[in-house]
Amino acid sequence: MFKDNLIQLRKMKQMTQEDIAEKIGVTRQSVAKWESGETIPDLDKCRMLAELFEVSLDDLANYEPEIENAMGLPPKGKHLFGMVTVGDKGQIVIPAKARKVFHISAGDQLVVLGDEAQGLAILKSEDFLAFVDMVSGPRGRG
């Protein structure tokens, strides 16, 4: 896992082993050994790698794609939950992992926003209303 994630992240960022070595203060040979699985960096170097690639330390060490041919290790805080099918009446089922990460439960109200150039966004209504209050001042509650 770690070695595969390191190789993938380095290639995604179009970096060489030398580039990584220079940024975290090790030799190119150290990076090569990490990528071959011969050795594993210490925790401090792992933290530096995670920061360099903007991923969580846990994902750097443990990420395995759940979906075959997935796009790879996501940036910190970003997720690919999989595909959903739209039903005849427009309903979708939000994947269980997404519901867990975003604390969505049965009966919660969601707001669907859209931008024709960028797509759809789904937010919990309470979060959306808190944002509206923040930018426009409290709504009259009568």
C-alpha positions in Angstrom: 0.0 0.0 0.0 2.5 2.6 1.1 5.0 2.1 -1.7 2.2 2.0 -4.3 0.6 5.2 -2.9 4.0 7.0 -2.9 4.7 6.1 -6.5 1.2 7.1 -7.6 1.4 10.5 -5.7 4.9 11.2 -7.1 3.7 10.6 -10.6 0.5 12.6 -10.2 2.6 15.6 -9.0 5.0 14.9 -11.9 7.9 14.8 -9.5 11.1 12.7 -9.6 12.5 10.7 -6.7 15.2 13.4 -6.6 12.5 16.2 -6.2 11.0 14.3 -3.3 14.3 13.6 -1.6 15.3 17.3 -1.8 12.0 18.5 -0.3 12.1 16.2 2.7 15.9 16.1 3.3 16.8 12.5 2.3 18.8 10.9 -0.6 17.2 9.8 -3.8 18.3 6.3 -2.9 16.1 6.5 0.2 13.1 7.4 -1.9 13.9 4.6 -4.3 14.0 2.1 -1.4 10.7 3.3 -0.1 9.1 2.9 -3.6 10.6 -0.6 -4.0 9.2 -1.6 -0.5 12.7 -2.4 0.7 12.4 0.1 3.5 9.7 2.4 5.0 10.4 6.0 6.2 10.2 6.9 9.8 7.0 8.6 11.1 8.5 12.1 10.7 9.4 11.5 7.1 5.9 10.0 6.5 4.3 13.1 7.9 6.4 15.3 5.6 5.4 13.2 2.6 1.7 13.4 3.5 2.1 17.2 3.8 4.0 17.4 0.5 1.3 15.5 -1.3 -1.6 17.1 0.6 -3.0 13.7 1.8 -3.7 12.4 5.2 -1.0 10.3 6.9 -3.5 7.4 7.2 -4.3 7.5 3.5 -0.6 7.7 2.6 0.0 4.5 4.6 -3.2 2.6 4.2 -5.3 3.8 1.2 -6.6 1.0 -1.0 -9.1 1.9 -3.7 -12.5 0.4 -3.0 -13.5 0.7 -6.6 -11.7 -1.1 -9.4 -9.8 1.3 -11.6 -10.4 4.1 -9.1 -8.6 7.4 -9.8 -6.2 6.9 -6.9 -5.4 8.5 -3.6 -7.7 11.5 -3.0 -6.4 14.8 -1.6 -7.1 15.3 2.1 -10.8 15.8 2.7 -11.8 14.7 -0.8 -13.7 11.5 -1.5 -14.9 9.3 -4.3 -17.8 7.3 -3.0 -18.7 5.5 -6.2 -21.5 5.7 -8.6 -25.3 6.0 -8.0 -28.2 5.4 -10.3 -31.0 7.9 -10.7 -34.4 6.4 -10.3 -37.5 7.2 -12.4 -38.6 10.0 -10.0 -35.0 11.4 -9.7 -34.2 9.7 -6.4 -30.7 8.5 -5.6 -29.2 6.4 -2.8 -26.3 8.1 -1.1 -23.6 5.5 -0.4 -23.3 4.4 3.2 -19.7 5.6 3.5 -20.7 9.1 2.3 -23.6 9.1 4.8 -21.2 8.1 7.6 -18.5 10.7 6.7 -21.0 13.5 6.4 -23.3 12.4 9.3 -26.4 12.0 7.1 -29.2 10.0 8.7 -32.7 8.9 7.5 -35.0 11.9 7.7 -32.3 14.6 7.3 -33.2 17.4 4.9 -30.7 18.1 2.2 -30.3 21.1 -0.2 -29.4 20.4 -3.8 -27.5 23.2 -5.5 -26.5 23.3 -9.1 -24.0 25.1 -11.4 -24.4 24.2 -15.1 -20.6 24.5 -15.6 -19.5 22.6 -12.4 -22.3 20.2 -11.5 -24.4 19.5 -8.4 -23.7 19.9 -4.8 -25.7 18.3 -1.9 -25.6 19.9 1.6 -27.4 19.3 4.8 -30.1 21.9 5.1 -28.9 23.0 8.6 -25.4 23.7 7.2 -26.8 25.6 4.3 -29.0 27.7 6.5 -26.2 28.4 8.9 -24.1 29.7 5.9 -27.0 31.9 4.8 -27.3 33.3 8.3 -23.6 34.0 8.4 -23.5 35.9 5.1 -26.8 37.7 5.3 -27.6 38.1 9.1 -30.1 36.0 11.0 -33.3 35.3 9.2 -36.5 36.4 10.8 -38.0 33.6 12.8 -41.4 34.4 13.7 
